[in-house]
Amino acid sequence: MKTYNKIVGVSLCLAFISCNQNSPKGAVSDPIDSDTLRPKAAEVVKTTPEFNLEQIPISTIDLGDFPYLTAPDKYKYSGDTKRQLEEKYFFYNDSLVRKVNGEYFHTTIFPTGDAFEDTFVVSEYTKAIEKLGGVEVYSGGLPVAAAELIDKEKPVYVSDMYDPRAYKYKQFLIRTSNTNIWVELCHGLNAQQIDLTVIKEH
């Protein structure tokens, strides 16, 4: 009887070990579709918001004569360029570029003495533009989309600039009841100068 009990015990142990080796660790008896347990990848939708001019308030201030701005104290304009019609690029973000046509003014701002302060000049123009009802629409380097357009279309206005890629840009929009006025400050060069462009949209 003892021998029989030993044989039965050994058989049960071997059967248990065999079952454990054939079944994966932690396996359950009912199969589950592994796809139902796998988290679904979120769909990434990349959108570029359109530039909404209606969000910019209309200025009721008397702007004066085109190009509306003058050089700050101890600074001067040099090499002024005026055209009745020119196309220029303005940016909303890194991927949206707006082409603007209209009366065109471009100048380079230099100090009348030895002192040149990039931050001061940009700040003075920013305050002057905001007093006219202007709103900043872009600040930063030349966007990739704009650089690609410049390389492809070679717009005339680029010839007035030192180098479009070297600048930092600040761009503004002044909306009036009958037109849009776009202002661009190009700064941040090692050279002691800042470029100013004004476009009165046709």
C-alpha positions in Angstrom: 0.0 0.0 0.0 2.8 2.4 0.8 4.5 1.6 -2.5 1.2 2.4 -4.3 0.8 5.7 -2.5 4.4 6.7 -3.4 3.7 5.8 -7.1 0.5 7.9 -7.1 2.3 10.8 -5.4 5.2 10.8 -7.8 2.8 10.6 -10.8 0.8 13.6 -9.5 4.1 15.6 -9.0 5.3 14.8 -12.5 1.9 15.7 -14.0 1.9 19.1 -12.1 5.5 19.9 -13.2 4.7 19.0 -16.8 1.6 21.3 -16.9 3.6 24.2 -15.5 6.3 23.8 -18.2 3.8 23.7 -21.0 1.8 26.7 -19.9 3.2 30.2 -20.1 3.7 31.9 -16.8 0.6 33.7 -15.7 -1.5 32.3 -18.6 -5.2 32.2 -18.2 -7.5 29.5 -19.5 -9.7 31.9 -21.6 -7.8 33.4 -24.5 -8.0 37.2 -24.7 -7.4 39.2 -27.9 -4.1 41.1 -27.1 -5.2 43.9 -29.5 -8.0 44.8 -27.1 -5.5 45.3 -24.3 -3.0 47.4 -26.4 -3.6 51.2 -26.0 -4.7 52.8 -29.2 -2.2 55.4 -30.6 -3.6 58.9 -30.5 -4.2 60.5 -33.8 -2.0 63.6 -34.1 -3.7 66.2 -36.3 -1.4 69.1 -37.2 -3.2 72.3 -38.1 -2.0 75.7 -39.0 -4.3 78.5 -37.7 -5.3 81.0 -40.3 -4.3 84.6 -39.7 -7.5 86.3 -38.7 -7.4 90.1 -39.4 -10.7 90.5 -37.7 -9.0 89.9 -34.3 -6.9 93.1 -34.8 -8.8 96.2 -33.6 -9.2 99.1 -36.0 -7.2 102.1 -35.2 -9.0 105.4 -35.0 -5.8 107.5 -34.5 -4.7 110.0 -37.1 -1.6 108.3 -38.5 -0.3 111.3 -40.4 1.6 110.9 -43.7 3.1 107.7 -45.0 5.4 106.1 -43.8 4.0 107.4 -40.4 7.2 106.8 -38.4 10.4 108.9 -37.8 13.8 108.0 -36.4 14.3 108.2 -32.6 16.4 111.0 -31.1 20.1 110.6 -32.0 19.3 108.2 -34.9 18.7 108.9 -38.6 17.3 107.3 -41.7 19.7 106.4 -44.6 19.2 105.0 -48.1 15.5 105.4 -48.2 13.6 103.4 -50.8 10.1 104.1 -51.9 8.0 102.2 -54.4 4.3 102.7 -55.3 3.8 98.9 -55.4 5.8 96.1 -53.9 5.1 92.7 -52.5 6.6 91.7 -49.2 6.2 88.7 -46.8 4.8 88.9 -43.4 4.7 86.0 -40.9 2.1 84.7 -38.5 4.1 81.7 -37.2 6.8 79.3 -38.4 4.7 77.9 -41.2 2.2 80.6 -42.3 3.5 83.4 -44.6 1.3 86.2 -45.8 2.1 88.1 -49.0 1.2 91.8 -48.8 1.1 94.2 -51.8 1.1 98.0 -51.5 2.9 101.3 -51.2 6.4 100.4 -50.0 8.9 102.3 -47.8 12.3 100.9 -46.6 15.1 102.6 -44.7 18.1 101.7 -42.6 18.4 103.3 -39.2 21.8 104.4 -38.0 23.0 106.4 -35.0 24.1 110.0 -35.5 26.9 109.5 -33.0 28.9 106.5 -31.7 26.3 105.0 -29.4 24.0 102.4 -30.8 21.5 100.4 -28.7 19.5 97.8 -30.6 17.2 97.2 -27.7 16.5 100.9 -27.2 15.6 101.5 -30.9 13.4 98.5 -31.1 11.6 99.5 -27.9 11.1 103.1 -29.1 9.6 101.9 -32.4 7.4 99.3 -30.6 6.0 102.0 -28.4 5.5 104.4 -31.4 3.7 101.7 -33.4 1.5 100.7 -30.5 0.5 104.4 -30.0 -0.8 104.3 -33.6 -2.9 101.3 -32.8 -0.5 98.7 -34.1 -0.4 95.1 -32.8 2.7 92.8 -33.0 1.9 89.8 -35.2 5.4 88.1 -35.2 8.7 88.1 -33.3 11.6 85.8 -34.1 14.0 84.7 -36.7 13.2 84.1 -40.4 10.7 81.2 -40.6 11.6 78.2 -42.8 8.6 78.7 -44.9 9.5 82.3 -45.6 13.2 81.4 -46.4 11.9 78.8 -48.9 9.7 81.3 -50.6 12.5 83.8 -50.8 14.8 81.3 -52.4 12.0 80.3 -54.9 10.4 83.6 -55.8 13.4 86.0 -55.2 11.2 89.0 -54.3 12.6 92.5 -55.1 12.4 93.8 -51.5 15.1 91.3 -50.4 17.7 93.4 -52.3 17.1 96.3 -49.9 18.1 94.2 -46.9 21.5 93.3 -45.5 20.6 89.6 -45.4 17.1 88.3 -44.6 18.4 85.3 -42.7 20.7 87.2 -40.3 18.0 89.4 -38.8 15.6 89.1 -35.9 12.1 90.2 -37.0 9.4 92.2 -35.3 6.3 92.6 -37.4 3.2 94.7 -36.7 -0.2 95.4 -38.2 -2.1 98.6 -38.0 -5.7 98.2 -39.2 -7.6 101.3 -40.3 -11.1 101.6 -41.6 -9.9 101.6 -45.2 -6.5 99.8 -45.3 -4.0 97.7 -43.5 -0.5 99.0 -42.7 2.3 96.5 -42.1 5.5 97.5 -40.3 8.6 95.4 -40.0 11.7 96.0 -37.8 14.8 93.9 -38.7 17.4 93.9 -36.0 19.9 91.9 -34.1 22.8 92.2 -36.5 26.4 92.7 -35.4 26.4 95.9 -37.6 25.0 99.0 -35.9 21.8 99.3 -37.9 18.2 98.4 -38.0 16.0 98.0 -41.0 12.5 99.5 -41.1 9.9 98.6 -43.7 6.3 100.0 -44.0 3.7 98.7 -46.4 0.4 100.4 -47.0 -1.7 97.6 -48.4 -3.6 98.3 -51.7 
